[in-house]
Amino acid sequence: MTIEDKVIAITGASSGIGEATARLLAARGAKLMVGARRTDRLAALAEELNAAGGTIVFRSLDVTDRGDFEAFIAATEAEYGRVDVLVNNAGLMPLSRFDSLKVDEWDRMIDVNIRGVLHGIAAALPRFKGQGSGQFVNISSIGGYAVWPTCGVYSATKYAVRAISEALRMEHDDIRVTIIAPGVVESELAHTITDPVAAQAMVDFRSIALTPDAIARAIAYAVEQPADVDVNTLIVRPVRSTI
């Protein structure tokens, strides 16, 4: 079993893990639909990868809008005739202490990190069931396995991704469900942190960060397994990480 010719939809593909995953999977012959809000970046990525021999189209996507996610998956199916894999990668990480009372940021994390995954499941699951196969790759975090100061809400959303993914796997024995839980990774997620205490802590934490291609390789490993093999959970940390 290989990745070649699999139809793979990726959310949050304009930077970081999503972009790195698109690059790797395109190089391995997948047919890609990539989505994000920053379509200028998606257009540049698609132009580059198509010029290099890849097969990739893009579409604007707001994962918090259920109708938009449905249209994204419908466009993938219309373009390629099916959908084999959905990588639910879009996420936010504006860490803060609770007494900072950044309630708007908490709400936004819940909308993107939890509802976004649920919207993806709602859009893709009927199609997977109709064709008798499919795979969800849901991006959690080491923050979905432990909690530290400033990451209470973020960790809650990533614990939720784990719970959603495990229940989905148990309910459907013809659908593969994979949880990818990255440790600290270079990305733009930290740019959303407005709390100064959390921002400084993240600078120190990221001194040992992995590059996004490490997580892309983990995703590729899960996707390329034979149809009867379901890689359920992969935790990928820097060697020097103590958490």
ChimeraX commands (.cxc) that place a marker at each C-alpha (Angstrom):
marker #1 position 0.00,0.00,0.00 radius 0.5
marker #1 position 1.32,3.45,-0.86 radius 0.5
marker #1 position 0.21,7.05,-0.71 radius 0.5
marker #1 position 0.28,7.40,-4.48 radius 0.5
marker #1 position -3.10,8.41,-5.96 radius 0.5
marker #1 position -4.84,8.62,-2.58 radius 0.5
marker #1 position -7.16,11.62,-2.38 radius 0.5
marker #1 position -6.24,13.58,0.74 radius 0.5
marker #1 position -7.86,16.76,2.08 radius 0.5
marker #1 position -5.80,18.86,4.49 radius 0.5
marker #1 position -7.04,21.74,6.63 radius 0.5
marker #1 position -4.83,24.51,7.96 radius 0.5
marker #1 position -2.49,23.99,5.01 radius 0.5
marker #1 position -1.22,27.55,4.59 radius 0.5
marker #1 position 1.70,27.09,6.99 radius 0.5
marker #1 position 3.37,24.84,9.54 radius 0.5
marker #1 position 2.38,21.19,9.81 radius 0.5
marker #1 position -0.35,21.49,7.18 radius 0.5
marker #1 position 1.96,22.97,4.58 radius 0.5
marker #1 position 4.74,20.46,5.35 radius 0.5
marker #1 position 2.26,17.60,5.06 radius 0.5
marker #1 position 1.02,18.86,1.70 radius 0.5
marker #1 position 4.59,19.06,0.42 radius 0.5
marker #1 position 5.46,15.54,1.52 radius 0.5
marker #1 position 2.26,13.87,0.36 radius 0.5
marker #1 position 2.36,15.64,-3.00 radius 0.5
marker #1 position 5.91,14.40,-3.51 radius 0.5
marker #1 position 4.69,10.87,-2.79 radius 0.5
marker #1 position 1.96,11.06,-5.41 radius 0.5
marker #1 position -1.17,11.91,-3.44 radius 0.5
marker #1 position -3.95,13.97,-4.97 radius 0.5
marker #1 position -4.52,16.88,-2.64 radius 0.5
marker #1 position -7.18,19.38,-1.72 radius 0.5
marker #1 position -5.80,21.96,0.71 radius 0.5
marker #1 position -7.79,24.50,2.66 radius 0.5
marker #1 position -7.21,27.50,4.90 radius 0.5
marker #1 position -8.35,31.09,5.23 radius 0.5
marker #1 position -5.15,32.55,3.74 radius 0.5
marker #1 position -5.77,31.65,0.11 radius 0.5
marker #1 position -2.82,33.69,-1.15 radius 0.5
marker #1 position -0.50,31.23,0.58 radius 0.5
marker #1 position -2.49,28.27,-0.70 radius 0.5
marker #1 position -2.30,29.59,-4.25 radius 0.5
marker #1 position 1.47,29.94,-4.03 radius 0.5
marker #1 position 1.81,26.45,-2.56 radius 0.5
marker #1 position -0.40,24.88,-5.22 radius 0.5
marker #1 position 1.47,26.64,-8.02 radius 0.5
marker #1 position 4.81,25.42,-6.68 radius 0.5
marker #1 position 3.77,21.82,-6.10 radius 0.5
marker #1 position 1.91,21.46,-9.38 radius 0.5
marker #1 position 4.95,22.83,-11.23 radius 0.5
marker #1 position 7.01,20.13,-9.53 radius 0.5
marker #1 position 4.68,17.41,-10.81 radius 0.5
marker #1 position 2.23,17.22,-7.94 radius 0.5
marker #1 position -1.55,17.21,-8.07 radius 0.5
marker #1 position -3.04,19.82,-5.77 radius 0.5
marker #1 position -5.99,22.18,-5.76 radius 0.5
marker #1 position -6.99,24.62,-3.04 radius 0.5
marker #1 position -10.08,26.20,-1.60 radius 0.5
marker #1 position -10.78,28.82,1.04 radius 0.5
marker #1 position -11.87,27.12,4.25 radius 0.5
marker #1 position -13.12,28.31,7.62 radius 0.5
marker #1 position -13.39,25.13,9.68 radius 0.5
marker #1 position -15.71,26.85,12.19 radius 0.5
marker #1 position -18.37,27.13,9.47 radius 0.5
marker #1 position -20.04,23.76,8.98 radius 0.5
marker #1 position -21.39,24.70,5.55 radius 0.5
marker #1 position -17.96,25.82,4.43 radius 0.5
marker #1 position -16.42,22.52,5.52 radius 0.5
marker #1 position -19.15,20.58,3.72 radius 0.5
marker #1 position -18.41,22.56,0.56 radius 0.5
marker #1 position -14.69,21.86,0.97 radius 0.5
marker #1 position -15.20,18.10,1.10 radius 0.5
marker #1 position -17.81,18.22,-1.67 radius 0.5
marker #1 position -15.31,20.11,-3.85 radius 0.5
marker #1 position -12.68,17.46,-3.13 radius 0.5
marker #1 position -15.08,14.72,-4.21 radius 0.5
marker #1 position -16.11,16.66,-7.31 radius 0.5
marker #1 position -12.47,17.22,-8.30 radius 0.5
marker #1 position -11.17,13.69,-7.77 radius 0.5
marker #1 position -14.23,11.43,-7.56 radius 0.5
marker #1 position -13.71,10.41,-3.93 radius 0.5
marker #1 position -12.07,11.34,-0.62 radius 0.5
marker #1 position -9.72,8.85,1.02 radius 0.5
marker #1 position -8.22,10.81,3.91 radius 0.5
marker #1 position -9.10,13.96,5.85 radius 0.5
marker #1 position -6.29,15.54,7.86 radius 0.5
marker #1 position -7.95,17.71,10.51 radius 0.5
marker #1 position -4.96,19.94,11.16 radius 0.5
marker #1 position -6.33,23.48,11.57 radius 0.5
marker #1 position -5.80,24.76,15.10 radius 0.5
marker #1 position -5.12,27.73,17.36 radius 0.5
marker #1 position -2.97,28.04,20.49 radius 0.5
marker #1 position -3.37,31.44,22.19 radius 0.5
marker #1 position -2.15,30.29,25.61 radius 0.5
marker #1 position -2.88,32.35,28.71 radius 0.5
marker #1 position -3.43,32.14,32.43 radius 0.5
marker #1 position -7.06,31.91,33.46 radius 0.5
marker #1 position -6.86,35.15,35.41 radius 0.5
marker #1 position -6.00,36.95,32.18 radius 0.5
marker #1 position -9.69,36.37,31.30 radius 0.5
marker #1 position -9.09,36.11,27.56 radius 0.5
marker #1 position -12.54,34.65,27.05 radius 0.5
marker #1 position -12.72,35.55,23.36 radius 0.5
marker #1 position -9.53,33.56,22.78 radius 0.5
marker #1 position -10.92,30.61,24.73 radius 0.5
marker #1 position -14.05,30.67,22.58 radius 0.5
marker #1 position -12.03,30.84,19.38 radius 0.5
marker #1 position -9.90,27.84,20.40 radius 0.5
marker #1 position -13.03,25.84,21.16 radius 0.5
marker #1 position -14.53,26.80,17.80 radius 0.5
marker #1 position -11.45,25.92,15.72 radius 0.5
marker #1 position -9.87,23.07,17.68 radius 0.5
marker #1 position -13.04,21.16,18.62 radius 0.5
marker #1 position -15.91,22.28,16.41 radius 0.5
marker #1 position -13.59,22.37,13.41 radius 0.5
marker #1 position -12.78,18.68,13.87 radius 0.5
marker #1 position -16.45,17.82,14.37 radius 0.5
marker #1 position -17.40,19.71,11.23 radius 0.5
marker #1 position -14.79,17.73,9.30 radius 0.5
marker #1 position -16.18,14.47,10.63 radius 0.5
marker #1 position -19.72,15.50,9.73 radius 0.5
marker #1 position -18.65,16.31,6.18 radius 0.5
marker #1 position -16.42,13.32,5.46 radius 0.5
marker #1 position -17.94,10.46,7.45 radius 0.5
marker #1 position -21.01,9.92,5.23 radius 0.5
marker #1 position -18.74,9.75,2.19 radius 0.5
marker #1 position -16.36,7.33,3.89 radius 0.5
marker #1 position -19.27,5.11,4.90 radius 0.5
marker #1 position -20.71,5.25,1.40 radius 0.5
marker #1 position -17.48,4.04,-0.17 radius 0.5
marker #1 position -16.71,1.57,2.63 radius 0.5
marker #1 position -13.36,3.10,3.57 radius 0.5
marker #1 position -11.67,6.27,4.68 radius 0.5
marker #1 position -9.29,7.71,7.23 radius 0.5
marker #1 position -9.39,10.62,9.64 radius 0.5
marker #1 position -6.04,11.97,10.80 radius 0.5
marker #1 position -6.80,14.28,13.71 radius 0.5
marker #1 position -4.05,16.49,15.10 radius 0.5
marker #1 position -4.02,16.56,18.89 radius 0.5
marker #1 position -0.94,17.53,20.93 radius 0.5
marker #1 position 1.15,16.52,23.91 radius 0.5
marker #1 position -1.16,19.11,25.47 radius 0.5
marker #1 position -3.86,16.47,25.02 radius 0.5
marker #1 position -2.01,14.19,27.44 radius 0.5
marker #1 position -0.86,16.63,30.14 radius 0.5
marker #1 position -1.66,20.11,31.40 radius 0.5
marker #1 position 0.63,22.99,32.38 radius 0.5
marker #1 position -0.02,26.56,33.52 radius 0.5
marker #1 position -1.32,28.80,30.69 radius 0.5
marker #1 position -2.48,25.85,28.56 radius 0.5
marker #1 position -5.67,24.86,30.39 radius 0.5
marker #1 position -8.13,25.69,27.61 radius 0.5
marker #1 position -5.77,24.61,24.82 radius 0.5
marker #1 position -5.16,21.27,26.53 radius 0.5
marker #1 position -8.89,20.83,27.05 radius 0.5
marker #1 position -9.46,21.19,23.31 radius 0.5
marker #1 position -6.73,18.66,22.53 radius 0.5
marker #1 position -8.04,16.20,25.12 radius 0.5
marker #1 position -11.37,16.60,23.32 radius 0.5
marker #1 position -9.76,15.69,20.00 radius 0.5
marker #1 position -8.50,12.48,21.61 radius 0.5
marker #1 position -11.92,11.62,23.03 radius 0.5
marker #1 position -13.70,12.36,19.76 radius 0.5
marker #1 position -11.20,10.32,17.78 radius 0.5
marker #1 position -11.33,7.30,20.07 radius 0.5
marker #1 position -15.13,7.17,20.08 radius 0.5
marker #1 position -15.21,7.55,16.31 radius 0.5
marker #1 position -12.77,4.66,15.92 radius 0.5
marker #1 position -14.83,2.42,18.20 radius 0.5
marker #1 position -18.08,3.20,16.39 radius 0.5
marker #1 position -16.83,2.34,12.88 radius 0.5
marker #1 position -14.83,-0.77,12.08 radius 0.5
marker #1 position -14.49,0.19,8.41 radius 0.5
marker #1 position -12.99,3.65,9.02 radius 0.5
marker #1 position -9.41,4.31,10.12 radius 0.5
marker #1 position -8.88,6.98,12.77 radius 0.5
marker #1 position -5.44,8.27,13.69 radius 0.5
marker #1 position -4.46,10.72,16.42 radius 0.5
marker #1 position -1.18,12.56,15.82 radius 0.5
marker #1 position 0.09,14.26,18.98 radius 0.5
marker #1 position 3.05,16.56,18.29 radius 0.5
marker #1 position 5.38,17.84,20.93 radius 0.5
marker #1 position 6.82,21.29,20.46 radius 0.5
marker #1 position 7.06,22.14,16.75 radius 0.5
marker #1 position 8.15,25.24,14.87 radius 0.5
marker #1 position 4.97,26.90,13.62 radius 0.5
marker #1 position 2.98,30.09,13.61 radius 0.5
marker #1 position 0.74,28.89,16.44 radius 0.5
marker #1 position 2.78,30.81,19.00 radius 0.5
marker #1 position 2.11,34.03,17.09 radius 0.5
marker #1 position -1.47,33.95,18.40 radius 0.5
marker #1 position -0.35,34.21,22.03 radius 0.5
marker #1 position -1.18,37.64,23.41 radius 0.5
marker #1 position -0.56,36.88,27.10 radius 0.5
marker #1 position 3.02,38.06,27.90 radius 0.5
marker #1 position 3.70,35.37,30.50 radius 0.5
marker #1 position 2.65,32.59,28.15 radius 0.5
marker #1 position 4.51,34.16,25.23 radius 0.5
marker #1 position 7.81,34.22,27.11 radius 0.5
marker #1 position 7.34,30.67,28.33 radius 0.5
marker #1 position 6.77,29.55,24.74 radius 0.5
marker #1 position 10.00,31.21,23.57 radius 0.5
marker #1 position 11.94,29.13,26.08 radius 0.5
marker #1 position 9.93,25.98,25.34 radius 0.5
marker #1 position 10.55,26.24,21.61 radius 0.5
marker #1 position 14.32,26.23,21.90 radius 0.5
marker #1 position 14.23,22.48,21.14 radius 0.5
marker #1 position 11.34,22.53,18.64 radius 0.5
marker #1 position 11.01,20.02,15.82 radius 0.5
marker #1 position 10.51,21.24,12.28 radius 0.5
marker #1 position 7.04,20.58,10.80 radius 0.5
marker #1 position 8.32,17.93,8.39 radius 0.5
marker #1 position 8.79,15.58,11.37 radius 0.5
marker #1 position 5.04,15.58,11.92 radius 0.5
marker #1 position 4.38,15.32,8.18 radius 0.5
marker #1 position 6.39,12.09,8.14 radius 0.5
marker #1 position 4.29,10.71,11.01 radius 0.5
marker #1 position 1.12,11.52,9.09 radius 0.5
marker #1 position 2.52,9.87,5.97 radius 0.5
marker #1 position 3.39,6.75,7.98 radius 0.5
marker #1 position -0.18,6.43,9.23 radius 0.5
marker #1 position -1.68,7.02,5.78 radius 0.5
marker #1 position 0.56,4.60,3.89 radius 0.5
marker #1 position -0.31,1.53,5.99 radius 0.5
marker #1 position -2.27,-1.34,4.41 radius 0.5
marker #1 position -6.05,-1.03,4.55 radius 0.5
marker #1 position -6.35,-3.47,7.47 radius 0.5
marker #1 position -3.85,-1.54,9.63 radius 0.5
marker #1 position -5.05,1.39,11.72 radius 0.5
marker #1 position -2.31,3.41,13.40 radius 0.5
marker #1 position -4.34,4.82,16.27 radius 0.5
marker #1 position -1.95,7.18,18.08 radius 0.5
marker #1 position 1.46,8.64,17.35 radius 0.5
marker #1 position 3.16,10.95,19.86 radius 0.5
marker #1 position 6.11,12.73,18.27 radius 0.5
marker #1 position 8.43,14.65,20.60 radius 0.5
marker #1 position 11.90,16.20,20.33 radius 0.5
marker #1 position 14.49,13.86,21.84 radius 0.5
marker #1 position 15.43,16.56,24.34 radius 0.5
marker #1 position 11.87,17.06,25.52 radius 0.5
marker #1 position 11.21,16.24,29.17 radius 0.5
marker #1 position 7.42,16.57,28.91 radius 0.5
marker link #1:1,2 radius 0.2
marker link #1:2,3 radius 0.2
marker link #1:3,4 radius 0.2
marker link #1:4,5 radius 0.2
marker link #1:5,6 radius 0.2
marker link #1:6,7 radius 0.2
marker link #1:7,8 radius 0.2
marker link #1:8,9 radius 0.2
marker link #1:9,10 radius 0.2
marker link #1:10,11 radius 0.2
marker link #1:11,12 radius 0.2
marker link #1:12,13 radius 0.2
marker link #1:13,14 radius 0.2
marker link #1:14,15 radius 0.2
marker link #1:15,16 radius 0.2
marker link #1:16,17 radius 0.2
marker link #1:17,18 radius 0.2
marker link #1:18,19 radius 0.2
marker link #1:19,20 radius 0.2
marker link #1:20,21 radius 0.2
marker link #1:21,22 radius 0.2
marker link #1:22,23 radius 0.2
marker link #1:23,24 radius 0.2
marker link #1:24,25 radius 0.2
marker link #1:25,26 radius 0.2
marker link #1:26,27 radius 0.2
marker link #1:27,28 radius 0.2
marker link #1:28,29 radius 0.2
marker link #1:29,30 radius 0.2
marker link #1:30,31 radius 0.2
marker link #1:31,32 radius 0.2
marker link #1:32,33 radius 0.2
marker link #1:33,34 radius 0.2
marker link #1:34,35 radius 0.2
marker link #1:35,36 radius 0.2
marker link #1:36,37 radius 0.2
marker link #1:37,38 radius 0.2
marker link #1:38,39 radius 0.2
marker link #1:39,40 radius 0.2
marker link #1:40,41 radius 0.2
marker link #1:41,42 radius 0.2
marker link #1:42,43 radius 0.2
marker link #1:43,44 radius 0.2
marker link #1:44,45 radius 0.2
marker link #1:45,46 radius 0.2
marker link #1:46,47 radius 0.2
marker link #1:47,48 radius 0.2
marker link #1:48,49 radius 0.2
marker link #1:49,50 radius 0.2
marker link #1:50,51 radius 0.2
marker link #1:51,52 radius 0.2
marker link #1:52,53 radius 0.2
marker link #1:53,54 radius 0.2
marker link #1:54,55 radius 0.2
marker link #1:55,56 radius 0.2
marker link #1:56,57 radius 0.2
marker link #1:57,58 radius 0.2
marker link #1:58,59 radius 0.2
marker link #1:59,60 radius 0.2
marker link #1:60,61 radius 0.2
marker link #1:61,62 radius 0.2
marker link #1:62,63 radius 0.2
marker link #1:63,64 radius 0.2
marker link #1:64,65 radius 0.2
marker link #1:65,66 radius 0.2
marker link #1:66,67 radius 0.2
marker link #1:67,68 radius 0.2
marker link #1:68,69 radius 0.2
marker link #1:69,70 radius 0.2
marker link #1:70,71 radius 0.2
marker link #1:71,72 radius 0.2
marker link #1:72,73 radius 0.2
marker link #1:73,74 radius 0.2
marker link #1:74,75 radius 0.2
marker link #1:75,76 radius 0.2
marker link #1:76,77 radius 0.2
marker link #1:77,78 radius 0.2
marker link #1:78,79 radius 0.2
marker link #1:79,80 radius 0.2
marker link #1:80,81 radius 0.2
marker link #1:81,82 radius 0.2
marker link #1:82,83 radius 0.2
marker link #1:83,84 radius 0.2
marker link #1:84,85 radius 0.2
marker link #1:85,86 radius 0.2
marker link #1:86,87 radius 0.2
marker link #1:87,88 radius 0.2
marker link #1:88,89 radius 0.2
marker link #1:89,90 radius 0.2
marker link #1:90,91 radius 0.2
marker link #1:91,92 radius 0.2
marker link #1:92,93 radius 0.2
marker link #1:93,94 radius 0.2
marker link #1:94,95 radius 0.2
marker link #1:95,96 radius 0.2
marker link #1:96,97 radius 0.2
marker link #1:97,98 radius 0.2
marker link #1:98,99 radius 0.2
marker link #1:99,100 radius 0.2
marker link #1:100,101 radius 0.2
marker link #1:101,102 radius 0.2
marker link #1:102,103 radius 0.2
marker link #1:103,104 radius 0.2
marker link #1:104,105 radius 0.2
marker link #1:105,106 radius 0.2
marker link #1:106,107 radius 0.2
marker link #1:107,108 radius 0.2
marker link #1:108,109 radius 0.2
marker link #1:109,110 radius 0.2
marker link #1:110,111 radius 0.2
marker link #1:111,112 radius 0.2
marker link #1:112,113 radius 0.2
marker link #1:113,114 radius 0.2
marker link #1:114,115 radius 0.2
marker link #1:115,116 radius 0.2
marker link #1:116,117 radius 0.2
marker link #1:117,118 radius 0.2
marker link #1:118,119 radius 0.2
marker link #1:119,120 radius 0.2
marker link #1:120,121 radius 0.2
marker link #1:121,122 radius 0.2
marker link #1:122,123 radius 0.2
marker link #1:123,124 radius 0.2
marker link #1:124,125 radius 0.2
marker link #1:125,126 radius 0.2
marker link #1:126,127 radius 0.2
marker link #1:127,128 radius 0.2
marker link #1:128,129 radius 0.2
marker link #1:129,130 radius 0.2
marker link #1:130,131 radius 0.2
marker link #1:131,132 radius 0.2
marker link #1:132,133 radius 0.2
marker link #1:133,134 radius 0.2
marker link #1:134,135 radius 0.2
marker link #1:135,136 radius 0.2
marker link #1:136,137 radius 0.2
marker link #1:137,138 radius 0.2
marker link #1:138,139 radius 0.2
marker link #1:139,140 radius 0.2
marker link #1:140,141 radius 0.2
marker link #1:141,142 radius 0.2
marker link #1:142,143 radius 0.2
marker link #1:143,144 radius 0.2
marker link #1:144,145 radius 0.2
marker link #1:145,146 radius 0.2
marker link #1:146,147 radius 0.2
marker link #1:147,148 radius 0.2
marker link #1:148,149 radius 0.2
marker link #1:149,150 radius 0.2
marker link #1:150,151 radius 0.2
marker link #1:151,152 radius 0.2
marker link #1:152,153 radius 0.2
marker link #1:153,154 radius 0.2
marker link #1:154,155 radius 0.2
marker link #1:155,156 radius 0.2
marker link #1:156,157 radius 0.2
marker link #1:157,158 radius 0.2
marker link #1:158,159 radius 0.2
marker link #1:159,160 radius 0.2
marker link #1:160,161 radius 0.2
marker link #1:161,162 radius 0.2
marker link #1:162,163 radius 0.2
marker link #1:163,164 radius 0.2
marker link #1:164,165 radius 0.2
marker link #1:165,166 radius 0.2
marker link #1:166,167 radius 0.2
marker link #1:167,168 radius 0.2
marker link #1:168,169 radius 0.2
marker link #1:169,170 radius 0.2
marker link #1:170,171 radius 0.2
marker link #1:171,172 radius 0.2
marker link #1:172,173 radius 0.2
marker link #1:173,174 radius 0.2
marker link #1:174,175 radius 0.2
marker link #1:175,176 radius 0.2
marker link #1:176,177 radius 0.2
marker link #1:177,178 radius 0.2
marker link #1:178,179 radius 0.2
marker link #1:179,180 radius 0.2
marker link #1:180,181 radius 0.2
marker link #1:181,182 radius 0.2
marker link #1:182,183 radius 0.2
marker link #1:183,184 radius 0.2
marker link #1:184,185 radius 0.2
marker link #1:185,186 radius 0.2
marker link #1:186,187 radius 0.2
marker link #1:187,188 radius 0.2
marker link #1:188,189 radius 0.2
marker link #1:189,190 radius 0.2
marker link #1:190,191 radius 0.2
marker link #1:191,192 radius 0.2
marker link #1:192,193 radius 0.2
marker link #1:193,194 radius 0.2
marker link #1:194,195 radius 0.2
marker link #1:195,196 radius 0.2
marker link #1:196,197 radius 0.2
marker link #1:197,198 radius 0.2
marker link #1:198,199 radius 0.2
marker link #1:199,200 radius 0.2
marker link #1:200,201 radius 0.2
marker link #1:201,202 radius 0.2
marker link #1:202,203 radius 0.2
marker link #1:203,204 radius 0.2
marker link #1:204,205 radius 0.2
marker link #1:205,206 radius 0.2
marker link #1:206,207 radius 0.2
marker link #1:207,208 radius 0.2
marker link #1:208,209 radius 0.2
marker link #1:209,210 radius 0.2
marker link #1:210,211 radius 0.2
marker link #1:211,212 radius 0.2
marker link #1:212,213 radius 0.2
marker link #1:213,214 radius 0.2
marker link #1:214,215 radius 0.2
marker link #1:215,216 radius 0.2
marker link #1:216,217 radius 0.2
marker link #1:217,218 radius 0.2
marker link #1:218,219 radius 0.2
marker link #1:219,220 radius 0.2
marker link #1:220,221 radius 0.2
marker link #1:221,222 radius 0.2
marker link #1:222,223 radius 0.2
marker link #1:223,224 radius 0.2
marker link #1:224,225 radius 0.2
marker link #1:225,226 radius 0.2
marker link #1:226,227 radius 0.2
marker link #1:227,228 radius 0.2
marker link #1:228,229 radius 0.2
marker link #1:229,230 radius 0.2
marker link #1:230,231 radius 0.2
marker link #1:231,232 radius 0.2
marker link #1:232,233 radius 0.2
marker link #1:233,234 radius 0.2
marker link #1:234,235 radius 0.2
marker link #1:235,236 radius 0.2
marker link #1:236,237 radius 0.2
marker link #1:237,238 radius 0.2
marker link #1:238,239 radius 0.2
marker link #1:239,240 radius 0.2
marker link #1:240,241 radius 0.2
marker link #1:241,242 radius 0.2
marker link #1:242,243 radius 0.2
view
